[in-house]
Amino acid sequence: MVEWAGGPVRSVRKGLKAVGDRAGIPGVGAHIFRHTAAVHLAEGGVPMAEIAQFLGHSNTATTERVYARYSPSHLRGAADILDFTTKPGDRT
């Protein structure tokens, strides 16, 4: 149970919306926190399969579609090919 000021919170959804509205950030909801966690995991280099499991996705397709772009290694190979400052044999 979630409590505030000594009493139970009836609706976390409404509570988050009210806090966001007071802070001048409309549209705050539980999904924002889920998305933020996934983005931080991706930026930290956690494999998409692990992020998918953490989020409860049944496969990685959803996770990759939504969060892969936040991973530092996403598209790294493509970017490396276009890096003309190194010789082809020097690329990893």
N, C-alpha and C positions, 0 to 999 in steps of 0.2 A: 504494500500500500504506500502511496505517495502522500506525504503530509506537508502542510504549510500553515504556519501560525497556530500549531497545536491541533489542527483538524485535518480530516482527510480531503484530498483534492478529488473532486468528482470527475473532472475531465482534464486530463493532461493536455489534450489537443487544444482545448479552449484556453488553458493556462499559458501554453506556449504562444498562442496567437496574441493573447493580451500582453504578454511580456514584450513580444516583438513590436506590437503596435506602440506601446509606451516608449520603446527604444527608437522608434522611427524606422523600424525594419519590418515592413509588411510581409506577410507570407511565411513567417517562421513556423516551422512544424517539425515533427520528429524526423521526417525524411531529410531535412537539412543536416541533422547530426549524423545520420547514416551516411549521407553523401560525403560529408566532411571527413569522417573516419576512413571511408574507402579511398578518398583522394590522398590523404596522408599516408595510408598504407602503400598506395601505388607510387607516390613520390619517394617513399622510403625503400623502394625496390622489392617489396613483397611480391612474390609471384601471383599472377592473376588467379591461378587455381586455389591458392590459399585465401585470397580476398573473397573469391566466390564462396568458398566454404564458410568463411567468417560471416558473410552476409546472408547465408542460407540459400544461395542460388543453386538450383539443381544441376546446372552446367555452367561452364565458363563463358559461353557465348554472350549472355546478358552482361556479365561483368566486363568482358573485353569491349563490348560495344559502348558501354557507358563510361568506363573508368580507364581503359587502356591509354587513352590520350594523355593522362596525367602521369604515366609511368616514364621515368627518364630514359628507359631502354626502348620504349615503344618507337618504332621507326628509326632507331639508331643505325641499323645496318644500311637503310636507304640513305640517310644523311651522310654516313661515312663514304659511300660510293661517290657522292657529289662533292666530297671534300678534296679539292684539287691541290691542296697545299701539301699533301703527302703522296708518296709513290704507292702504286697498287700493292706491291709486296710488303709495304710497311703497315698496312691496315690490319686491325685485329677483328 
